[in-house]
């Protein structure tokens, strides 16, 4: 980046009150005196980062979030002594060797959030160091995902959890069995936990029983415990207890007769407003009848079985929910039927993810009262935007989001030009290639008289 670019970036930073500024260390060190309005400065550190620049950034005291990617983090921490104003630390694919330095930082400074993904030390002992000091920190949110955490680690954690301020805990995709789940269950009622994620572990029926019992006298409002080792009908253990819990959000798996019956009876008696469902389609009607009598406002439908056309009107018309999320749903050619039936439902926000959509499936779609439409990883064909444009023009959609799919510069410009006079107010779309700056300029000129905000 040349000096002219730095000057332009400084002027931009001074002209706006950013909530978040994400900068590489080299850029930050050149701009550090020119971001007085930024409330949140996030910095990513990887193996290419100049350590002296990073330390200088920390000493300046404006960084709030630090993300470490695929480095030996212990070596970096050995050279850093100040973490003022930092409230969130993230580690992805890092190795520490020892967590003693990290523990000292957590105890000394006001770190509120800690996220560790895929600990590369492969040893439970190093995780025990942080678990044994958790009660001396100010942590409120703790994520330890795919960190080789076993029962012994969880026992250490459980001892100190009641004395900590942790309200969000993610221990997903580790090696926790019934022993660890039981130890954790024993302290839930004396902890501050409101969200617990234990999915992807080795928990069996006994662990599920103990966790379920503990939920009824805890503060927990969100629980995820799927993809473990208990049988499909064992889910009824959890469902039978949820009317006595404070749950607001639940990930539910329904693969057996017993679990269906327990779910039907229990869900209408709860205060659950967010529900993620994975079920056999033969149970869809029974489950949706329960949902229609519940307080659920946000429904995520997760499943790998095809959703047939005859089930779609049922899926939409019987729901009190105003937000529907379909993940891995294998809709096939039924995507057109799904979108056509939106107009007869209460759904205002629809998100479709990991679903192949062909442009011809959208030819006669009317989106009715839908306010927000989100697509993610939908394997679009190049002509998809051409078919989508007239649908957007004749709809009341205010927000259109493409989470991960990319389109050519030409396709985006054509699409933006066609929807310029629509009701749309926000468009978030991904670009193939590296012409974002030029594309933004052309879109700004094209939408001079429009109120659409385009995010590339």
C-alpha positions as CSV (number, residue, x, y, z in Angstrom):
1,X,0.0,0.0,0.0
2,X,1.5,3.4,-1.0
3,X,1.5,6.6,0.9
4,X,-1.4,8.0,-1.1
5,X,-3.5,5.0,-0.1
6,X,-2.6,5.6,3.5
7,X,-3.7,9.2,3.3
8,X,-7.1,8.3,1.7
9,X,-7.6,5.6,4.3
10,X,-6.8,8.0,7.2
11,X,-9.3,10.6,5.8
12,X,-12.0,7.9,5.5
13,X,-11.4,6.7,9.1
14,X,-11.5,10.3,10.4
15,X,-14.7,11.0,8.5
16,X,-16.8,8.2,10.0
17,X,-17.6,6.9,13.5
18,X,-16.9,3.2,12.9
19,X,-18.2,0.6,15.3
20,X,-15.7,-1.9,14.0
21,X,-12.4,-1.5,12.2
22,X,-10.5,-4.6,11.0
23,X,-6.9,-3.9,10.1
24,X,-3.8,-5.9,9.4
25,X,-1.0,-5.0,11.8
26,X,1.2,-3.2,9.2
27,X,-1.7,-0.9,8.2
28,X,-2.7,-0.3,11.8
29,X,0.8,0.8,12.9
30,X,0.7,3.5,10.2
31,X,-2.8,4.7,11.1
32,X,-2.8,4.3,14.9
33,X,-3.1,8.0,15.6
34,X,-5.9,8.5,13.1
35,X,-8.7,6.4,14.3
36,X,-10.0,8.3,17.3
37,X,-13.7,7.5,16.6
38,X,-13.4,3.8,16.4
39,X,-15.0,1.9,19.2
40,X,-14.0,-1.5,18.2
41,X,-10.6,-2.3,16.5
42,X,-10.2,-5.9,15.5
43,X,-6.7,-7.2,14.5
44,X,-5.7,-10.5,13.0
45,X,-2.3,-12.0,13.7
46,X,-0.8,-14.8,11.7
47,X,2.6,-16.2,11.0
48,X,3.5,-13.3,8.7
49,X,2.8,-10.7,11.4
50,X,5.7,-8.5,12.5
51,X,5.8,-9.0,16.2
52,X,7.2,-5.6,17.0
53,X,4.3,-3.9,15.1
54,X,1.8,-6.0,17.0
55,X,3.3,-5.1,20.4
56,X,3.3,-1.4,19.3
57,X,-0.4,-1.7,18.5
58,X,-1.2,-3.2,21.9
59,X,0.8,-0.5,23.7
60,X,-1.3,2.1,21.9
61,X,-4.3,0.6,23.7
62,X,-7.0,0.9,21.1
63,X,-7.4,-2.8,20.1
64,X,-10.5,-4.6,21.4
65,X,-10.3,-8.0,19.6
66,X,-7.3,-10.0,18.6
67,X,-7.5,-13.1,16.4
68,X,-4.5,-15.5,16.2
69,X,-4.5,-17.7,13.2
70,X,-2.2,-20.8,12.9
71,X,0.7,-19.6,14.9
72,X,2.7,-20.7,17.9
73,X,0.8,-18.3,20.2
74,X,3.0,-18.9,23.2
75,X,6.0,-17.3,21.5
76,X,3.9,-14.1,20.8
77,X,2.6,-14.0,24.3
78,X,6.1,-14.2,25.7
79,X,6.9,-10.8,24.1
80,X,3.7,-9.0,25.0
81,X,3.0,-7.5,28.4
82,X,0.0,-5.1,27.9
83,X,-3.6,-6.0,26.9
84,X,-5.4,-2.8,27.9
85,X,-8.8,-2.5,26.4
86,X,-8.7,-5.9,24.8
87,X,-11.9,-7.7,25.6
88,X,-11.9,-10.6,23.2
89,X,-9.2,-13.2,22.2
90,X,-9.6,-15.7,19.5
91,X,-7.3,-18.6,18.6
92,X,-7.7,-20.7,15.5
93,X,-5.4,-23.7,14.8
94,X,-2.8,-22.4,17.3
95,X,-0.2,-24.1,19.5
96,X,0.7,-22.8,22.9
97,X,3.0,-25.4,24.5
98,X,1.8,-23.9,27.8
99,X,-1.3,-21.9,28.7
100,X,0.4,-20.3,31.7
101,X,1.0,-17.0,29.9
102,X,-2.5,-16.9,28.6
103,X,-3.9,-17.6,32.1
104,X,-1.9,-14.7,33.4
105,X,-3.3,-12.4,30.8
106,X,-6.9,-13.6,31.5
107,X,-6.4,-13.0,35.2
108,X,-4.7,-9.6,34.9
109,X,-6.8,-8.0,32.2
110,X,-10.6,-7.5,31.5
111,X,-10.9,-10.2,28.8
112,X,-14.6,-11.0,28.5
113,X,-14.5,-13.4,25.6
114,X,-12.2,-16.3,24.8
115,X,-12.5,-18.5,21.8
116,X,-10.1,-21.4,21.1
117,X,-10.7,-23.5,18.0
118,X,-8.7,-26.7,17.3
119,X,-6.1,-26.6,19.9
120,X,-2.9,-28.0,18.2
121,X,-1.2,-29.1,21.4
122,X,-3.2,-32.3,21.4
123,X,-2.8,-32.6,25.2
124,X,-5.5,-32.2,27.8
125,X,-3.0,-31.1,30.4
126,X,-2.5,-27.7,28.7
127,X,-6.2,-27.0,28.8
128,X,-6.4,-27.8,32.5
129,X,-4.2,-24.8,33.2
130,X,-6.8,-22.4,31.9
131,X,-9.7,-24.4,33.4
132,X,-8.1,-24.2,36.9
133,X,-7.9,-20.4,36.8
134,X,-11.3,-19.7,35.1
135,X,-12.8,-18.5,38.4
136,X,-10.1,-15.8,38.7
137,X,-10.9,-14.2,35.3
138,X,-13.6,-11.9,34.1
139,X,-14.6,-14.2,31.3
140,X,-18.3,-14.2,30.3
141,X,-18.1,-16.2,27.1
142,X,-15.9,-19.2,26.6
143,X,-15.5,-21.4,23.5
144,X,-13.3,-24.4,23.4
145,X,-14.3,-26.2,20.2
146,X,-12.4,-29.3,18.9
147,X,-9.7,-28.9,21.6
148,X,-9.3,-32.5,22.6
149,X,-11.0,-31.8,26.0
150,X,-11.7,-35.0,27.9
151,X,-13.6,-35.8,31.2
152,X,-10.6,-35.0,33.3
153,X,-10.5,-31.4,31.9
154,X,-14.2,-31.0,32.4
155,X,-13.9,-32.1,36.1
156,X,-11.3,-29.3,36.6
157,X,-13.6,-26.8,34.9
158,X,-16.7,-27.9,36.9
159,X,-14.8,-27.2,40.2
160,X,-14.3,-23.6,39.3
161,X,-17.4,-22.8,37.1
162,X,-19.7,-21.8,40.0
163,X,-17.2,-19.1,41.1
164,X,-16.8,-17.7,37.6
165,X,-18.9,-15.3,35.6
166,X,-19.1,-17.5,32.5
167,X,-22.6,-17.3,31.0
168,X,-21.9,-18.8,27.6
169,X,-20.0,-22.1,27.3
170,X,-19.2,-24.0,24.1
171,X,-17.5,-27.4,24.6
172,X,-18.6,-28.9,21.2
173,X,-16.7,-31.5,19.3
174,X,-14.5,-32.7,22.1
175,X,-14.0,-36.1,23.9
176,X,-16.5,-35.6,26.8
177,X,-18.4,-38.7,27.9
178,X,-21.0,-39.4,30.6
179,X,-18.4,-38.8,33.3
180,X,-17.7,-35.3,32.2
181,X,-21.3,-34.5,31.4
182,X,-22.3,-35.7,34.9
183,X,-19.6,-33.5,36.5
184,X,-20.8,-30.5,34.6
185,X,-24.5,-31.3,35.4
186,X,-23.6,-31.2,39.1
187,X,-22.7,-27.5,39.1
188,X,-25.2,-26.1,36.5
189,X,-27.6,-24.9,39.2
190,X,-24.9,-23.0,41.0
191,X,-23.3,-21.4,37.9
192,X,-24.2,-18.3,35.8
193,X,-24.5,-20.4,32.6
194,X,-27.3,-19.3,30.2
195,X,-26.0,-21.1,27.1
196,X,-24.4,-24.6,26.9
197,X,-23.2,-26.4,23.8
198,X,-22.1,-30.0,24.2
199,X,-22.8,-31.2,20.7
200,X,-20.4,-33.6,18.9
201,X,-19.0,-35.3,22.1
202,X,-19.3,-38.9,23.4
203,X,-22.2,-38.4,25.8
204,X,-24.5,-41.4,26.3
205,X,-27.9,-41.9,27.9
206,X,-26.6,-41.5,31.5
207,X,-25.0,-38.1,30.7
208,X,-28.2,-37.0,28.9
209,X,-30.3,-38.0,32.0
210,X,-28.0,-36.0,34.3
211,X,-27.8,-32.9,32.1
212,X,-31.6,-32.9,31.6
213,X,-32.3,-33.1,35.3
214,X,-29.8,-30.3,36.0
215,X,-31.4,-28.0,33.3
216,X,-34.7,-27.8,35.3
217,X,-33.0,-26.0,38.2
218,X,-30.5,-23.9,36.2
219,X,-30.4,-20.6,34.5
220,X,-29.8,-22.1,31.1
221,X,-31.8,-20.7,28.2
222,X,-30.1,-22.4,25.3
223,X,-28.8,-26.0,25.1
224,X,-27.3,-28.0,22.3
225,X,-26.4,-31.6,22.9
226,X,-27.0,-33.4,19.6
227,X,-24.5,-35.6,17.7
228,X,-23.6,-37.6,20.8
229,X,-23.9,-41.3,21.6
230,X,-27.4,-41.7,23.0
231,X,-30.1,-43.4,20.9
232,X,-32.8,-41.5,19.0
233,X,-35.5,-42.4,21.4
234,X,-33.4,-41.1,24.3
235,X,-34.2,-37.6,23.3
236,X,-37.6,-38.0,25.1
237,X,-35.6,-37.7,28.3
238,X,-34.8,-34.1,27.5
239,X,-38.2,-33.3,26.0
240,X,-40.0,-34.6,29.1
241,X,-38.0,-32.1,31.3
242,X,-38.1,-29.0,29.1
243,X,-41.5,-27.6,30.4
244,X,-39.7,-27.2,33.8
245,X,-36.8,-25.4,32.3
246,X,-36.1,-21.7,31.4
247,X,-35.1,-22.6,27.8
248,X,-35.6,-20.0,25.1
249,X,-33.6,-21.8,22.4
250,X,-33.4,-25.6,21.6
251,X,-31.7,-27.8,19.0
252,X,-34.1,-30.8,18.7
253,X,-33.5,-34.1,16.9
254,X,-36.6,-36.3,16.3
255,X,-35.9,-39.8,14.9
256,X,-38.1,-42.1,17.0
257,X,-41.7,-42.6,18.0
258,X,-41.0,-41.9,21.7
259,X,-39.2,-38.7,21.0
260,X,-42.0,-37.5,18.8
261,X,-44.7,-38.1,21.4
262,X,-42.6,-36.4,24.1
263,X,-41.9,-33.4,21.9
264,X,-45.5,-33.0,20.9
265,X,-46.6,-32.9,24.6
266,X,-43.8,-30.7,25.9
267,X,-43.1,-28.0,23.4
268,X,-46.4,-26.1,23.8
269,X,-45.8,-25.9,27.5
270,X,-42.4,-24.1,27.1
271,X,-41.3,-20.5,26.5
272,X,-39.0,-21.6,23.6
273,X,-38.9,-19.0,20.8
274,X,-36.0,-20.4,18.7
275,X,-36.1,-24.0,17.6
276,X,-33.7,-26.0,15.3
277,X,-35.3,-29.2,14.0
278,X,-33.7,-32.2,12.4
279,X,-36.2,-35.0,11.9
280,X,-37.5,-37.8,9.7
281,X,-40.1,-36.4,7.3
282,X,-42.6,-39.0,8.4
283,X,-42.8,-37.0,11.7
284,X,-43.1,-33.6,10.1
285,X,-46.8,-33.2,10.4
286,X,-46.9,-34.2,14.1
287,X,-44.0,-32.0,14.9
288,X,-45.4,-28.9,13.1
289,X,-48.7,-29.3,14.9
290,X,-46.7,-29.0,18.2
291,X,-44.8,-26.0,16.8
292,X,-48.1,-24.3,15.8
293,X,-49.2,-24.4,19.4
294,X,-45.9,-23.1,20.8
295,X,-44.2,-19.7,21.1
296,X,-41.6,-20.4,18.5
297,X,-40.8,-17.4,16.3
298,X,-37.6,-18.6,14.7
299,X,-37.5,-22.1,13.2
300,X,-34.5,-23.7,11.6
301,X,-35.1,-26.8,9.6
302,X,-32.0,-28.9,9.3
303,X,-32.1,-32.2,7.4
304,X,-30.6,-34.1,4.5
305,X,-33.8,-35.9,3.4
306,X,-35.7,-34.4,0.4
307,X,-38.6,-32.1,1.3
308,X,-41.4,-33.1,-1.1
309,X,-43.8,-30.6,-2.6
310,X,-46.8,-31.9,-0.7
311,X,-45.1,-31.2,2.7
312,X,-44.2,-27.5,1.9
313,X,-47.6,-25.9,2.3
314,X,-47.9,-27.8,5.7
315,X,-44.4,-26.5,6.6
316,X,-45.3,-22.9,6.0
317,X,-49.0,-22.5,6.7
318,X,-49.1,-24.1,10.2
319,X,-46.3,-22.0,11.6
320,X,-46.6,-19.1,14.0
321,X,-42.9,-18.4,13.3
322,X,-41.9,-15.2,11.4
323,X,-38.4,-16.5,10.6
324,X,-37.6,-19.8,8.8
325,X,-34.2,-21.2,8.2
326,X,-33.6,-24.2,5.9
327,X,-30.2,-25.8,6.0
328,X,-29.0,-28.8,4.0
329,X,-32.6,-29.3,3.1
330,X,-32.3,-30.9,-0.4
331,X,-35.2,-28.9,-1.7
332,X,-34.4,-29.7,-5.3
333,X,-37.0,-28.4,-7.8
334,X,-39.4,-27.7,-4.9
335,X,-37.6,-24.4,-4.2
336,X,-40.1,-22.7,-6.5
337,X,-43.1,-24.2,-4.6
338,X,-41.6,-23.1,-1.3
339,X,-41.1,-19.5,-2.3
340,X,-44.5,-19.4,-4.0
341,X,-46.2,-20.4,-0.7
342,X,-44.4,-17.8,1.4
343,X,-47.2,-15.3,0.5
344,X,-49.7,-17.4,2.5
345,X,-47.6,-17.7,5.6
346,X,-46.6,-15.4,8.5
347,X,-42.9,-15.7,7.6
348,X,-41.1,-12.4,7.1
349,X,-37.5,-13.7,7.1
350,X,-36.3,-16.7,5.1
351,X,-32.8,-18.1,5.0
352,X,-31.9,-20.9,2.6
353,X,-28.4,-22.5,3.0
354,X,-26.5,-25.4,1.4
355,X,-29.3,-25.9,-1.2
356,X,-28.9,-26.1,-5.0
357,X,-31.1,-23.6,-6.7
358,X,-31.7,-23.4,-10.5
359,X,-32.9,-20.2,-12.1
360,X,-35.8,-22.0,-13.8
361,X,-37.2,-22.9,-10.4
362,X,-37.9,-19.2,-9.8
363,X,-39.9,-18.4,-12.9
364,X,-43.3,-18.0,-11.3
365,X,-42.4,-17.1,-7.8
366,X,-44.3,-14.3,-5.8
367,X,-42.7,-13.6,-2.5
368,X,-45.7,-11.9,-0.9
369,X,-44.9,-10.3,2.5
370,X,-41.4,-11.5,2.8
371,X,-39.1,-8.8,4.2
372,X,-35.7,-10.5,4.3
373,X,-34.3,-13.2,1.9
374,X,-30.9,-14.8,2.6
375,X,-29.1,-17.3,0.5
376,X,-25.9,-19.2,1.5
377,X,-23.8,-21.7,-0.4
378,X,-26.6,-22.4,-2.9
379,X,-24.5,-23.2,-5.9
380,X,-26.1,-20.7,-8.2
381,X,-25.9,-20.8,-11.9
382,X,-24.6,-17.7,-13.7
383,X,-28.1,-16.6,-14.9
384,X,-29.7,-16.8,-11.5
385,X,-29.6,-13.1,-10.9
386,X,-31.4,-12.5,-14.2
387,X,-34.4,-14.6,-13.0
388,X,-34.3,-13.1,-9.5
389,X,-34.4,-9.4,-10.6
390,X,-38.1,-9.3,-11.7
391,X,-39.1,-11.2,-8.6
392,X,-37.4,-8.6,-6.4
393,X,-39.0,-5.8,-8.3
394,X,-42.5,-7.1,-7.8
395,X,-42.0,-8.0,-4.1
396,X,-41.8,-6.1,-0.8
397,X,-38.4,-7.5,0.1
398,X,-36.3,-4.9,1.9
399,X,-33.1,-6.9,2.5
400,X,-31.4,-9.4,0.2
401,X,-28.3,-11.2,1.4
402,X,-25.9,-13.7,-0.4
403,X,-23.8,-15.0,2.5
404,X,-21.2,-17.0,0.6
405,X,-22.0,-17.2,-3.1
406,X,-20.0,-15.1,-5.6
407,X,-21.0,-13.4,-8.8
408,X,-19.2,-11.7,-11.7
409,X,-18.8,-7.9,-11.8
410,X,-21.0,-7.8,-14.9
411,X,-23.8,-9.8,-13.4
412,X,-23.8,-7.7,-10.2
413,X,-23.9,-4.4,-12.2
414,X,-26.8,-5.6,-14.4
415,X,-28.7,-6.9,-11.3
416,X,-28.3,-3.6,-9.4
417,X,-29.4,-1.6,-12.4
418,X,-32.6,-3.7,-12.7
419,X,-33.6,-3.5,-9.1
420,X,-32.7,0.2,-8.5
421,X,-36.4,1.2,-8.3
422,X,-37.5,-1.7,-6.2
423,X,-38.5,-1.7,-2.5
424,X,-35.0,-3.2,-1.6
425,X,-33.0,-1.2,0.9
426,X,-30.0,-3.5,1.6
427,X,-28.2,-5.8,-0.8
428,X,-25.2,-7.8,0.4
429,X,-23.5,-9.7,-2.4
430,X,-20.1,-11.3,-3.1
431,X,-17.8,-10.6,-6.0
432,X,-15.7,-12.9,-8.0
433,X,-12.2,-11.4,-8.4
434,X,-10.5,-8.4,-6.9
435,X,-12.3,-5.4,-8.4
436,X,-14.3,-4.4,-5.3
437,X,-13.2,-0.8,-5.3
438,X,-14.1,-0.2,-8.9
439,X,-17.3,-2.0,-8.6
440,X,-18.3,0.1,-5.5
441,X,-17.6,3.3,-7.5
442,X,-19.8,2.2,-10.5
443,X,-22.6,1.1,-8.2
444,X,-22.5,4.4,-6.3
445,X,-22.8,6.3,-9.6
446,X,-25.6,4.0,-10.8
447,X,-27.6,4.4,-7.5
448,X,-27.2,8.1,-7.1
449,X,-31.0,8.5,-6.9
450,X,-31.7,5.3,-5.1
451,X,-31.8,4.5,-1.4
452,X,-30.4,1.0,-1.8
453,X,-27.3,0.3,0.3
454,X,-25.1,-2.2,-1.5
455,X,-22.5,-4.1,0.5
456,X,-19.8,-5.9,-1.5
